[in-house]
């Protein structure tokens, strides 16, 4: 379903943006008018209130499209309004890369709600205006509860488990003392909870959905009955595609930012051999990408691939089996991972690699930047050709919030 912002959502944006009917220069040195409108504003320009309202609604269309495109779970109107207001303020790129969206796309509506209050800081700490705005957005987001019933993704088999000792539900795998109050939930010895197994384990923790409480990590040794939710066995078999390797390090432009383009160029060259000849053949594709827009924009990559005759789409709800199915069909898979930070708490704005094969324990990848050390989140080599990245690495750094929130480019042969 495609949503548009309601009058209630527009009123929230108006409340915090404020309206100026005469053009002024904002702190960034840009001429601005109305509710933060820029781009075609002239010095001394004036508008009416009706024109300001129209400009705001027109400006919101881009954020409506972004929230619709990036969000893969059902929303109600108040949730959509809150997310458009949030994106209008922080930017679509920030929304796209946020933990808020990753939790939301994992159907953790409660966890996503708790993320609004984290976006309040200026250069010197929390800003009162942002604190008030985030509180209003979170209140609106929560206003009508969560979508229910058949619209929600399937949750699988439920298991009732009992705490063997006082323990903690966590949003991240780390010592509970390192977590903020809203990132943990104390559970008393003997308390029972109903969980849905989500299929991800690391360092003795498992990621589950807790009935009426959202999605959390549990430390399985602290729970009686958690053993019935053991991780499914790894897939059998193996396959590797003859995909050529392109390094982003030698790209003619923005070498440190073109991992996405180099990964898609590997996909393109596999499906359309000879399109990107030579060791630096990805430069041909990179040129095309910049004709359409920014190299980090997934929809620009889809357009660029289409210009070479490859039909594809950007997906944010993929899992390991999605990758294996593509490899079985002879199609490499560009995927977006979090490449910074330790394995227990990966971070970063995202990095794209190209999966070219799999075996029983992991995946064969071309990493355009080099080889990552999974434990530390640092690169230990500039040679990223035909590396073996384990299932655990992809579980931690690709499907971050749950096993079905992987970002990839899904192409047709």
Secondary structure, DSSP 4 states (H G I P E B T S, - for coil): ------HHHHHHHHHHH--EEEEEE-TTS-EEEETTB-SS--TT-B--HHHHHHHHHHHHHHHHHHHHHH--S---HHHHHHHHHHHHHH-HHHHHT-HHHHHHHTT-HHHHHTTGGG--EETTEE-HHHHHHHHHHHHHHHTT----GGGSPP---EEEEEESSSEEEESSSS-GGGS-GGGEEEE-TT-EEEEEEEEEEETTEEEEEETTTEEEEEEGGGEETGGGGPPPPPPP--EE--PPP--GGG-SS-GGG-HHHHHHHHHHHHHSTTTT-STTTHHHHHHHHHHHS-TT-HHHHHHHHHHTT--EEEEEEE-HHHHHHHHHTT--EEEEE--BS-GGG-BSS-EEEEEEEE-SSEEEEE-TT-EEETTTTEEEES--TTEEEEHHHHHHHTS-SSTT-EEEEEE--
